[in-house]
Amino acid sequence: MSMSAKPNPPAKGAAGLYTIIAIKLGKGVLLSAVALGIFSLAGHDLDKDFDEFLRWVKLDPEKQFFVELGERLEKITPTNLRWVASGTFLYGGMLFVESVGLMFRSWWAGWMAIGETAFFLPFEVYELLRRFSVTVLLIFFVNVAMVWYLVRNRPRLFHHG
């Protein structure tokens, strides 16, 4: 190596991007599992299953809270469950697609992640104003950090097509 040739500087890491990919992928797996669980409940008598569950964990199903919850479960139809499961499954699938796009650093995945994450910020602010929750506050700050990171580093992180 001659003295005039300079070594290439090391490429900047993308630990933030890998963290975002892991979060999105984890949410996709979790939502898909929840959707499959909801699909499996569509043909069941939810009120009866709920009563059996309460007795199994040794809780009194006659307590007012559980009675009211059981009454709400009676109103849920198999069609409603299938709609909720389908929406949950579609959102989980969207997170999988987004994660794969982020892994390949596709320009569209960057915009998709920014838009999908920013979409929920107003709902989180509303929930915080309505009833403060440390959990919602933490989720809000994580989402703000993800949007800020992706917007700020978009030119460096993604292939522009």
C-alpha positions in Angstrom: 0.0 0.0 0.0 1.5 3.3 -1.0 1.6 6.3 1.3 -0.7 8.3 -0.9 -3.5 5.7 -0.9 -5.8 6.3 2.1 -7.7 3.4 3.6 -11.5 3.5 3.2 -13.2 4.9 6.3 -15.2 2.3 8.1 -18.9 2.2 7.2 -21.1 3.8 9.7 -23.1 1.2 11.6 -26.9 1.2 11.7 -27.6 -0.1 15.2 -30.7 2.1 15.4 -32.0 0.6 12.2 -31.4 -3.0 13.4 -33.2 -2.2 16.6 -36.2 -0.8 14.6 -36.2 -3.9 12.4 -36.2 -6.2 15.5 -39.1 -4.2 17.1 -41.1 -4.3 13.9 -40.4 -8.0 13.3 -41.2 -8.8 16.9 -44.5 -6.9 16.6 -45.3 -8.8 13.4 -44.7 -12.2 15.0 -46.7 -11.2 18.1 -49.7 -9.9 16.1 -49.7 -12.9 13.8 -49.8 -15.2 16.8 -52.6 -13.1 18.4 -54.5 -13.2 15.1 -54.3 -17.0 14.9 -55.4 -17.2 18.5 -58.4 -15.0 17.8 -59.3 -17.1 14.7 -59.2 -20.2 16.9 -61.8 -18.6 19.2 -64.3 -17.8 16.5 -66.3 -21.0 16.8 -66.3 -21.1 20.7 -68.7 -20.0 23.3 -66.6 -17.2 24.7 -68.7 -16.7 27.8 -68.5 -20.3 28.8 -64.8 -20.5 28.0 -64.2 -17.4 30.1 -66.1 -18.9 33.0 -64.1 -22.1 32.8 -60.8 -20.1 32.7 -61.8 -18.1 35.8 -62.6 -21.2 37.7 -59.3 -22.8 36.5 -57.2 -19.9 37.9 -59.3 -20.0 41.0 -61.1 -16.6 40.6 -64.7 -16.0 41.5 -66.7 -15.7 38.3 -69.5 -14.1 40.3 -67.5 -10.9 41.0 -69.1 -7.8 39.4 -66.1 -7.1 37.2 -66.1 -10.6 35.7 -69.9 -10.7 35.4 -69.7 -7.5 33.3 -66.9 -8.8 31.2 -68.8 -12.0 30.6 -71.8 -10.0 29.4 -69.6 -8.1 27.0 -68.2 -11.4 25.7 -71.7 -12.6 25.0 -72.2 -9.8 22.5 -69.1 -10.7 20.5 -70.1 -12.7 17.4 -67.9 -15.1 15.4 -68.0 -12.7 12.5 -66.7 -9.9 14.6 -63.9 -12.1 15.8 -63.0 -13.0 12.3 -62.9 -9.4 11.3 -60.6 -8.5 14.2 -58.4 -11.5 13.5 -58.2 -10.6 9.8 -57.2 -7.0 10.6 -54.7 -8.1 13.1 -53.2 -10.6 10.7 -53.0 -8.0 7.9 -51.2 -5.5 10.1 -48.8 -8.2 11.3 -48.1 -9.1 7.6 -47.6 -5.4 6.8 -45.0 -5.3 9.6 -43.2 -8.4 8.1 -43.1 -6.7 4.7 -41.8 -3.5 6.3 -39.1 -5.4 8.2 -37.9 -7.2 5.2 -37.8 -4.0 3.2 -35.8 -2.4 6.1 -33.4 -5.3 6.1 -32.7 -4.8 2.4 -32.6 -1.0 3.0 -35.2 -0.3 0.4 -36.2 3.4 0.0 -39.9 2.5 0.1 -39.5 0.6 3.4 -38.0 3.7 5.0 -41.0 5.8 4.1 -43.3 3.0 5.1 -41.8 2.7 8.5 -41.8 6.5 9.0 -45.5 6.7 8.0 -46.7 3.7 9.9 -44.9 4.7 13.1 -45.9 8.4 12.9 -49.5 7.4 12.2 -49.9 6.2 15.8 -48.4 9.3 17.5 -51.6 11.4 17.7 -53.5 8.4 19.2 -50.7 8.0 21.9 -50.9 11.8 22.7 -54.7 11.5 23.0 -54.4 8.5 25.3 -51.8 10.3 27.4 -54.0 13.4 27.7 -57.1 11.3 28.5 -55.4 9.1 31.2 -51.7 9.3 31.9 -49.8 6.0 31.6 -46.1 5.4 32.0 -46.4 2.5 29.4 -48.1 4.7 26.8 -45.5 7.5 27.5 -42.7 5.0 27.0 -44.2 3.7 23.7 -44.7 7.3 22.6 -41.1 8.2 23.2 -39.8 5.0 21.5 -42.0 5.8 18.4 -40.9 9.5 18.3 -37.3 8.3 18.5 -37.8 5.8 15.7 -39.4 8.4 13.4 -36.7 11.0 14.2 -33.9 8.4 13.6 -35.4 7.2 10.3 -36.1 10.8 9.0 -32.7 12.1 10.0 -30.7 9.1 8.7 -32.8 8.2 5.6 -30.3 9.3 3.0 -27.5 7.3 4.7 -29.6 4.2 5.5 -31.6 3.5 2.4 -31.0 2.9 -1.3 -32.8 5.6 -3.3 -34.5 4.3 -6.4 
